[in-house]
Amino acid sequence: MTDEIICPKCGSVMMPIDIKMPVGMICPSCNWSWATSYSSPMDEDTTVYVIRVVPCTNLSKAAMKLLSDISGKNFLYVHKQLQAGEWDLTSGHAWEVKEYADRLALLNIPYTISPDFKY
């Protein structure tokens, strides 16, 4: 099964009008489009959330790489921070933090988010 949305006018695969706020789709072939006025509460949330990594040991190489990618720091820095205690991995708006949190959870990396994250 695919998540592609097909244009009802010409049959081409439609594209989001705006990646950051997916409120509509447009066909790159014939320009047929649709839009909605609905936006999710997460898209409208202007709170800046902080993801903190909880101290842990024996993380996989993939987990260390993910922490390095998200933080923009090298492996040595990440390793040192994990040994030192809880540390601020990154911060961002709800949709960014949700994406990072999902990726951390997939690799069983313990973390907290503040302020209280309801998504």
DSSP file (Angstrom, degrees, kcal/mol; ACC not computed):
  #  RESIDUE AA STRUCTURE BP1 BP2  ACC     N-H-->O    O-->H-N    N-H-->O    O-->H-N    TCO  KAPPA ALPHA  PHI   PSI    X-CA   Y-CA   Z-CA
    1    1 A M              0   0    0      0, 0.0     2,-0.3     0, 0.0     0, 0.0   0.000 360.0 360.0 360.0 142.2    0.0    0.0    0.0
    2    2 A T        -     0   0    0      2,-0.1     0, 0.0     1,-0.1     0, 0.0  -0.833 360.0-142.1-118.2 155.2    1.2    3.5   -0.8
    3    3 A D        +     0   0    0     -2,-0.3     2,-0.1     2,-0.1    -1,-0.1   0.291  60.4 128.0 -94.8   8.7    0.5    6.9    0.7
    4    4 A E        -     0   0    0      1,-0.1     2,-0.5     9,-0.0    -2,-0.1  -0.404  52.3-143.4 -70.3 141.0    0.5    8.6   -2.7
    5    5 A I        -     0   0    0      9,-0.4     9,-3.4    -2,-0.1     2,-0.4  -0.924  15.7-144.7-105.8 127.2   -2.5   10.7   -3.5
    6    6 A I  B     -A   13   0A   0     -2,-0.5     7,-0.2     7,-0.2     6,-0.1  -0.733  18.0-113.3 -97.8 137.7   -3.5   10.6   -7.2
    7    7 A C     >  -     0   0    0      5,-3.2     4,-1.6    -2,-0.4    -1,-0.0  -0.508  17.2-149.9 -66.6 125.7   -4.9   13.5   -9.1
    8    8 A P  T  4 S+     0   0    0      0, 0.0    -1,-0.2     0, 0.0    -2,-0.0   0.686  93.5  51.8 -71.7 -15.8   -8.5   12.9  -10.0
    9    9 A K  T  4 S+     0   0    0      3,-0.1    -2,-0.0     1,-0.0    -3,-0.0   0.906 132.1   2.2 -86.3 -46.1   -8.1   15.0  -13.1
   10   10 A C  T  4 S-     0   0    0      2,-0.1    -1,-0.0    22,-0.0    -4,-0.0   0.546  90.5-117.1-123.6 -10.3   -5.0   13.5  -14.8
   11   11 A G     <  +     0   0    0     -4,-1.6     2,-0.1     1,-0.3     3,-0.0   0.510  65.1 137.1  88.0   3.9   -3.9   10.6  -12.7
   12   12 A S        -     0   0    0     -6,-0.1    -5,-3.2     1,-0.1     2,-0.4  -0.369  65.0 -93.5 -78.0 162.5   -0.5   12.0  -11.7
   13   13 A V  B     -A    6   0A   0     -7,-0.2    -7,-0.2    -2,-0.1    16,-0.1  -0.652  44.5-134.2 -77.0 127.7    0.9   11.8   -8.2
   14   14 A M        -     0   0    0     -9,-3.4    -9,-0.4    -2,-0.4    13,-0.2  -0.446  13.5-146.0 -84.0 158.2    0.0   14.9   -6.2
   15   15 A M  E     -B   26   0B   0     11,-3.0    11,-2.9    -2,-0.1     2,-0.1  -0.888  26.5 -96.4-121.8 150.6    2.5   16.9   -4.0
   16   16 A P  E     -B   25   0B   0      0, 0.0     9,-0.3     0, 0.0     3,-0.2  -0.401  23.3-139.7 -63.5 141.9    2.0   18.8   -0.8
   17   17 A I  S    S+     0   0    0      7,-2.2     2,-0.4     1,-0.3     8,-0.1   0.899  93.8  12.1 -66.7 -40.5    1.5   22.5   -1.3
   18   18 A D        -     0   0    0      6,-0.4    -1,-0.3     3,-0.2     6,-0.2  -0.965  66.3-154.5-141.7 120.1    3.6   23.2    1.7
   19   19 A I  S    S+     0   0    0     -2,-0.4    -1,-0.1    -3,-0.2    -2,-0.1   0.880  95.5  50.3 -62.6 -40.5    5.7   20.5    3.4
   20   20 A K  S    S+     0   0    0      1,-0.3    -1,-0.2     2,-0.0    75,-0.1   0.823 124.5  26.6 -72.8 -31.0    5.8   22.2    6.9
   21   21 A M  S    S-     0   0    0     -3,-0.1     2,-2.1     3,-0.0    -1,-0.3  -0.759  77.2-160.6-131.5  86.8    2.0   22.7    7.0
   22   22 A P        +     0   0    0      0, 0.0    -3,-0.1     0, 0.0     3,-0.1  -0.436  39.3 138.7 -73.4  82.8    0.3   20.0    4.8
   23   23 A V        +     0   0    0     -2,-2.1    13,-2.5    -5,-0.2     2,-0.3   0.307  67.4   3.8-107.8   6.3   -3.0   21.7    4.3
   24   24 A G  E     - C   0  35B   0     11,-0.3    -7,-2.2    -6,-0.2    -6,-0.4  -0.983  61.3-125.4-176.1 170.9   -3.4   20.8    0.6
   25   25 A M  E     -BC  16  34B   0      9,-1.7     9,-2.2    -2,-0.3     2,-0.4  -0.932  14.6-163.2-130.7 153.1   -2.1   19.0   -2.4
   26   26 A I  E     -BC  15  33B   0    -11,-2.9   -11,-3.0    -2,-0.3     7,-0.2  -0.992  21.4-125.8-136.0 144.5   -1.3   20.2   -6.0
   27   27 A C     >  -     0   0    0      5,-2.5     4,-1.8    -2,-0.4   -13,-0.2  -0.794  11.3-155.0 -89.3 123.3   -0.8   18.2   -9.1
   28   28 A P  T  4 S+     0   0    0      0, 0.0    -1,-0.1     0, 0.0   -14,-0.1   0.687  91.4  49.6 -71.6 -15.6    2.6   19.0  -10.8
   29   29 A S  T  4 S+     0   0    0    -16,-0.1   -15,-0.0     3,-0.1    -2,-0.0   0.915 130.8   8.1 -88.2 -48.4    1.2   18.0  -14.2
   30   30 A C  T  4 S-     0   0    0      2,-0.1     3,-0.1   -18,-0.0    -1,-0.1   0.466  91.0-123.6-116.5  -2.5   -2.1   19.8  -14.5
   31   31 A N     <  +     0   0    0     -4,-1.8     2,-0.1     1,-0.2     0, 0.0   0.562  54.9 153.0  69.3  11.0   -2.1   22.1  -11.5
   32   32 A W        +     0   0    0     -6,-0.1    -5,-2.5    -5,-0.0     2,-0.3  -0.503  22.4 171.9 -65.1 141.0   -5.4   20.8  -10.1
   33   33 A S  E     -C   26   0B   0     -7,-0.2     2,-0.3    -2,-0.1    -7,-0.2  -0.949  28.2-158.4-148.8 166.3   -5.3   21.3   -6.3
   34   34 A W  E     -C   25   0B   0     -9,-2.2    -9,-1.7    -2,-0.3     2,-0.3  -0.974  12.4-175.9-143.0 155.8   -7.3   21.1   -3.1
   35   35 A A  E     -C   24   0B   0     -2,-0.3     2,-0.3   -11,-0.2   -11,-0.3  -0.971  10.2-151.8-148.5 160.3   -6.8   22.8    0.2
   36   36 A T        -     0   0    0    -13,-2.5    -2,-0.0    -2,-0.3   -13,-0.0  -0.945  19.0-139.9-131.9 154.1   -8.4   22.8    3.7
   37   37 A S  S    S+     0   0    0     -2,-0.3     2,-0.3     2,-0.0    -1,-0.1   0.541  74.2 105.2 -88.8  -7.1   -8.6   25.4    6.4
   38   38 A Y        +     0   0    0    -15,-0.1     2,-0.4     0, 0.0    -2,-0.2  -0.545  44.1 175.6 -75.5 135.4   -7.9   22.7    9.1
   39   39 A S        -     0   0    0     -2,-0.3   -16,-0.1   -16,-0.0     5,-0.0  -0.994  33.0-109.9-134.9 143.5   -4.5   22.7   10.7
   40   40 A S    >>  -     0   0    0     -2,-0.4     4,-1.2     1,-0.1     3,-0.6  -0.304  24.3-116.8 -70.8 153.3   -3.6   20.4   13.5
   41   41 A P  H 3> S+     0   0    0      0, 0.0     4,-1.0     0, 0.0     3,-0.2   0.834 115.9  61.3 -56.3 -31.9   -3.0   21.8   17.0
   42   42 A M  H 34 S+     0   0    0      1,-0.2     3,-0.5     2,-0.2    53,-0.4   0.893 101.9  51.0 -63.5 -38.7    0.6   20.6   16.7
   43   43 A D  H <4 S+     0   0    0     -3,-0.6    -1,-0.2     1,-0.2    -3,-0.0   0.802 113.3  45.1 -68.1 -28.4    1.2   22.9   13.7
   44   44 A E  H  < S+     0   0    0     -4,-1.2     2,-0.5    -3,-0.2    -1,-0.2   0.547  85.5 109.3 -92.5  -8.3   -0.2   25.9   15.5
   45   45 A D     <  -     0   0    0     -4,-1.0    49,-0.5    -3,-0.5    50,-0.2  -0.574  43.1-176.6 -73.0 118.0    1.8   25.2   18.8
   46   46 A T        +     0   0    0     -2,-0.5    -1,-0.1    47,-0.1     2,-0.1   0.381  40.6 123.0 -97.5   3.4    4.5   27.9   19.1
   47   47 A T        -     0   0    0      1,-0.1     2,-0.7    68,-0.0    47,-0.4  -0.373  60.4-133.6 -63.9 140.6    6.0   26.4   22.3
   48   48 A V        -     0   0    0     45,-0.1     2,-0.3    -2,-0.1    45,-0.2  -0.894  25.8-161.2 -96.6 119.3    9.7   25.6   22.1
   49   49 A Y  E     -D   92   0C   0     43,-3.1    43,-2.2    -2,-0.7     2,-0.5  -0.705   6.7-144.2-100.9 151.3   10.2   22.1   23.5
   50   50 A V  E     -DE  91 114C   0     64,-3.2    64,-2.1    -2,-0.3     2,-0.6  -0.966   4.0-150.6-118.1 129.6   13.5   20.7   24.7
   51   51 A I  E     -DE  90 113C   0     39,-2.8    38,-2.7    -2,-0.5    39,-1.2  -0.888  15.5-168.0 -97.4 123.5   14.5   17.0   24.4
   52   52 A R  E     -DE  88 112C   0     60,-2.8    60,-2.6    -2,-0.6     2,-0.5  -0.940  15.0-136.9-112.6 132.5   16.8   15.8   27.1
   53   53 A V  E     -DE  87 111C   0     34,-2.7    34,-1.6    -2,-0.5    58,-0.3  -0.747  18.2-134.5 -88.1 131.6   18.6   12.5   26.9
   54   54 A V        -     0   0    0     56,-1.9    31,-0.0    -2,-0.5    32,-0.0  -0.630  35.9 -91.4 -83.3 141.4   18.6   10.5   30.1
   55   55 A P        +     0   0    0      0, 0.0     2,-0.3     0, 0.0    -1,-0.1  -0.260  61.9 157.7 -54.4 134.5   21.9    8.9   31.1
   56   56 A C        -     0   0    0     26,-0.3     2,-0.3    29,-0.1     3,-0.2  -0.980  27.8-144.6-154.8 162.5   22.3    5.4   29.6
   57   57 A T  S    S+     0   0    0     -2,-0.3    26,-0.0     1,-0.2     0, 0.0  -0.811  70.9  35.1-125.9 167.1   24.9    2.9   28.7
   58   58 A N        +     0   0    0     -2,-0.3     2,-0.2     1,-0.2    -1,-0.2   0.835  68.7 170.5  59.6  38.9   25.3    0.3   26.0
   59   59 A L        -     0   0    0     -3,-0.2    -1,-0.2     1,-0.1    49,-0.1  -0.543  35.7-109.7 -75.6 147.0   23.6    2.2   23.2
   60   60 A S     >  -     0   0    0     47,-0.3     4,-2.4    -2,-0.2     5,-0.2  -0.207  25.5-108.6 -69.0 165.2   24.0    0.7   19.8
   61   61 A K  H  > S+     0   0    0      1,-0.2     4,-2.4     2,-0.2     5,-0.2   0.877 122.4  54.3 -62.4 -37.3   26.1    2.3   17.1
   62   62 A A  H  > S+     0   0    0      2,-0.2     4,-2.3     1,-0.2    -1,-0.2   0.890 108.0  49.3 -64.1 -39.2   22.9    3.3   15.3
   63   63 A A  H  > S+     0   0    0      2,-0.2     4,-2.5     1,-0.2    -2,-0.2   0.918 111.1  48.9 -66.1 -43.8   21.6    5.0   18.5
   64   64 A M  H  X S+     0   0    0     -4,-2.4     4,-2.2     1,-0.2    -2,-0.2   0.897 111.1  50.8 -62.5 -40.1   24.9    6.9   18.9
   65   65 A K  H  X S+     0   0    0     -4,-2.4     4,-2.9     2,-0.2    -2,-0.2   0.911 109.4  50.7 -64.0 -42.2   24.7    8.0   15.2
   66   66 A L  H  X S+     0   0    0     -4,-2.3     4,-2.9     2,-0.2     5,-0.2   0.935 110.8  48.0 -61.6 -45.9   21.2    9.2   15.7
   67   67 A L  H  X S+     0   0    0     -4,-2.5     4,-2.3     1,-0.2     6,-0.3   0.890 113.2  49.2 -60.6 -39.1   22.1   11.2   18.8
   68   68 A S  H  X>S+     0   0    0     -4,-2.2     4,-1.9    -5,-0.2     5,-0.8   0.915 112.2  47.8 -65.6 -43.7   25.1   12.6   16.9
   69   69 A D  H  <5S+     0   0    0     -4,-2.9    -2,-0.2     2,-0.2    -1,-0.2   0.927 114.9  44.6 -63.8 -45.9   22.9   13.5   13.8
   70   70 A I  H  <5S+     0   0    0     -4,-2.9    -2,-0.2     1,-0.2    -1,-0.2   0.915 119.8  40.5 -66.8 -43.0   20.2   15.2   15.9
   71   71 A S  H  <5S-     0   0    0     -4,-2.3    -1,-0.2    -5,-0.2    -2,-0.2   0.735  99.9-131.1 -79.1 -22.0   22.6   17.2   18.1
   72   72 A G  T  <5 +     0   0    0     -4,-1.9     2,-0.2     1,-0.3    -3,-0.2   0.671  69.3 118.9  77.4  16.3   25.0   18.1   15.3
   73   73 A K      < -     0   0    0     -5,-0.8    -1,-0.3    -6,-0.3    -2,-0.1  -0.700  66.3-102.9-111.8 163.9   27.9   16.9   17.5
   74   74 A N     >  -     0   0    0     -2,-0.2     4,-2.2    -3,-0.1     5,-0.2  -0.288  36.6 -99.4 -82.4 171.8   30.4   14.1   17.0
   75   75 A F  H  > S+     0   0    0      1,-0.2     4,-2.9     2,-0.2     5,-0.2   0.865 120.6  55.3 -58.0 -40.4   30.4   10.6   18.6
   76   76 A L  H  > S+     0   0    0      2,-0.2     4,-2.4     1,-0.2    -1,-0.2   0.918 108.9  47.0 -63.5 -43.2   33.0   11.6   21.3
   77   77 A Y  H  > S+     0   0    0      2,-0.2     4,-2.6     1,-0.2    -1,-0.2   0.937 113.2  48.9 -61.7 -47.2   30.9   14.5   22.5
   78   78 A V  H  X S+     0   0    0     -4,-2.2     4,-2.3     1,-0.2    -2,-0.2   0.925 111.5  49.3 -60.1 -46.0   27.7   12.4   22.6
   79   79 A H  H  X S+     0   0    0     -4,-2.9     4,-1.6     1,-0.2    -1,-0.2   0.920 111.9  48.7 -59.7 -45.0   29.6    9.6   24.5
   80   80 A K  H  X S+     0   0    0     -4,-2.4     4,-1.8    -5,-0.2    -1,-0.2   0.914 111.4  49.5 -62.6 -43.9   30.9   12.2   27.0
   81   81 A Q  H  X S+     0   0    0     -4,-2.6     4,-1.4     1,-0.2    -1,-0.2   0.883 107.8  53.9 -63.9 -39.2   27.5   13.7   27.5
   82   82 A L  H  < S+     0   0    0     -4,-2.3   -26,-0.3     1,-0.2    -1,-0.2   0.859 111.6  45.5 -64.2 -34.6   25.8   10.4   28.1
   83   83 A Q  H  < S+     0   0    0     -4,-1.6    -1,-0.2    -5,-0.2    -2,-0.2   0.812 109.1  56.3 -76.7 -30.1   28.3    9.6   30.8
   84   84 A A  H  < S-     0   0    0     -4,-1.8     2,-0.3     1,-0.3    -2,-0.2   0.769 114.3-102.5 -76.1 -26.3   28.0   13.0   32.4
   85   85 A G     <  -     0   0    0     -4,-1.4    -1,-0.3    -5,-0.1   -29,-0.1  -0.894  68.3  -4.8 136.0-167.7   24.2   12.8   33.0
   86   86 A E        -     0   0    0     -2,-0.3     2,-0.3   -31,-0.1   -32,-0.2  -0.347  67.9-178.1 -61.1 136.8   21.1   14.2   31.5
   87   87 A W  E     -D   53   0C   0    -34,-1.6   -34,-2.7    -2,-0.0     2,-0.7  -0.989  34.6-103.6-143.1 150.8   21.8   16.6   28.6
   88   88 A D  E     -D   52   0C   0     -2,-0.3   -36,-0.3   -36,-0.2     3,-0.1  -0.604  33.3-178.9 -74.3 112.6   19.8   18.8   26.2
   89   89 A L  E     -     0   0C   0    -38,-2.7     2,-0.3    -2,-0.7    -1,-0.2   0.936  59.1 -40.5 -77.8 -49.7   19.9   17.1   22.9
   90   90 A T  E     -D   51   0C   0    -39,-1.2   -39,-2.8     2,-0.0     2,-0.3  -0.966  49.6-138.5-165.9 172.5   17.9   19.6   20.9
   91   91 A S  E     +D   50   0C   0     -2,-0.3     2,-0.3   -41,-0.2   -41,-0.2  -0.957  32.5 128.0-140.6 161.0   15.0   22.0   21.0
   92   92 A G  E     -D   49   0C   0    -43,-2.2   -43,-3.1    -2,-0.3     2,-0.1  -0.982  53.5 -55.3 173.0-178.1   12.3   22.9   18.5
   93   93 A H    >>  -     0   0    0     -2,-0.3     4,-2.6   -45,-0.2     3,-0.7  -0.314  63.9 -90.3 -79.8 168.6    8.6   23.3   17.8
   94   94 A A  H 3> S+     0   0    0    -49,-0.5     4,-2.7   -47,-0.4     5,-0.2   0.846 123.4  49.6 -51.7 -47.8    6.1   20.5   18.3
   95   95 A W  H 3> S+     0   0    0    -53,-0.4     4,-1.4   -50,-0.2    -1,-0.3   0.857 114.6  45.7 -66.4 -33.1    6.3   19.0   14.8
   96   96 A E  H <> S+     0   0    0     -3,-0.7     4,-2.2     2,-0.2    -2,-0.2   0.935 114.2  47.4 -70.6 -47.0   10.1   18.9   14.9
   97   97 A V  H  X S+     0   0    0     -4,-2.6     4,-3.1     1,-0.2     5,-0.2   0.876 109.2  54.6 -63.7 -38.7   10.3   17.4   18.4
   98   98 A K  H  X S+     0   0    0     -4,-2.7     4,-2.3    -5,-0.3    -1,-0.2   0.917 108.0  49.7 -61.2 -43.4    7.6   14.8   17.6
   99   99 A E  H  X S+     0   0    0     -4,-1.4     4,-1.7    -5,-0.2    -2,-0.2   0.932 114.5  43.9 -61.2 -46.9    9.7   13.6   14.6
  100  100 A Y  H  X S+     0   0    0     -4,-2.2     4,-2.6     1,-0.2    -2,-0.2   0.917 112.2  52.9 -64.9 -43.1   12.9   13.4   16.8
  101  101 A A  H  X S+     0   0    0     -4,-3.1     4,-2.5     1,-0.2    -2,-0.2   0.894 107.8  51.4 -61.3 -40.7   11.0   11.7   19.7
  102  102 A D  H  X S+     0   0    0     -4,-2.3     4,-1.8    -5,-0.2    -1,-0.2   0.907 111.2  47.7 -62.4 -41.4    9.7    9.0   17.3
  103  103 A R  H  X S+     0   0    0     -4,-1.7     4,-1.0     2,-0.2    -2,-0.2   0.896 112.0  49.5 -67.4 -40.4   13.1    8.3   16.0
  104  104 A L  H ><>S+     0   0    0     -4,-2.6     5,-2.4     1,-0.2     3,-0.6   0.911 109.7  51.8 -63.6 -42.5   14.6    8.1   19.5
  105  105 A A  H ><5S+     0   0    0     -4,-2.5     3,-1.6     1,-0.2    -1,-0.2   0.869 101.9  60.2 -63.8 -37.3   11.8    5.7   20.6
  106  106 A L  H 3<5S+     0   0    0     -4,-1.8    -1,-0.2     1,-0.3    -2,-0.2   0.830 111.0  40.7 -59.5 -31.8   12.5    3.4   17.7
  107  107 A L  T <<5S-     0   0    0     -4,-1.0    -1,-0.3    -3,-0.6   -47,-0.3   0.230 114.5-116.4-102.1  13.3   16.1    2.9   18.9
  108  108 A N  T < 5 +     0   0    0     -3,-1.6    -3,-0.2     1,-0.2    -2,-0.1   0.853  56.2 160.7  56.2  40.1   15.0    2.7   22.6
  109  109 A I      < -     0   0    0     -5,-2.4    -1,-0.2    -6,-0.1     2,-0.2  -0.831  39.4-127.1 -91.8 119.8   16.9    5.8   23.6
  110  110 A P        +     0   0    0      0, 0.0   -56,-1.9     0, 0.0     2,-0.3  -0.475  43.7 153.2 -72.0 135.4   15.6    7.2   26.9
  111  111 A Y  E     -E   53   0C   0    -58,-0.3     2,-0.3    -2,-0.2   -58,-0.2  -0.964  31.9-145.3-152.5 164.3   14.6   10.8   26.8
  112  112 A T  E     -E   52   0C   0    -60,-2.6   -60,-2.8    -2,-0.3     2,-0.4  -0.924  11.8-148.5-128.8 159.0   12.3   13.5   28.4
  113  113 A I  E     -E   51   0C   0     -2,-0.3     4,-0.4   -62,-0.2   -62,-0.2  -0.997  20.9-129.6-129.0 133.5   10.6   16.4   26.8
  114  114 A S  E    S+E   50   0C   0    -64,-2.1   -64,-3.2    -2,-0.4     2,-0.2  -0.986  78.9  34.0-136.4 150.3    9.8   19.7   28.5
  115  115 A P  S    S-     0   0    0      0, 0.0   -65,-0.1     0, 0.0   -68,-0.0   0.667 119.9 -70.4 -63.1-179.7    7.6   21.5   29.0
  116  116 A D        -     0   0    0     -2,-0.2     2,-0.7     1,-0.1    -2,-0.1  -0.117  52.6-147.0 -47.2 124.5    5.0   18.8   29.1
  117  117 A F        -     0   0    0     -4,-0.4    -1,-0.1     1,-0.1    -4,-0.1  -0.869  17.5-177.3-104.6 113.2    4.6   17.4   25.5
  118  118 A K              0   0    0     -2,-0.7    -1,-0.1     1,-0.2    -2,-0.1   0.315 360.0 360.0 -95.6   8.6    1.0   16.3   24.8
  119  119 A Y              0   0    0    -77,-0.0    -1,-0.2   -25,-0.0   -77,-0.0   0.448 360.0 360.0-103.3 360.0    1.6   14.9   21.3
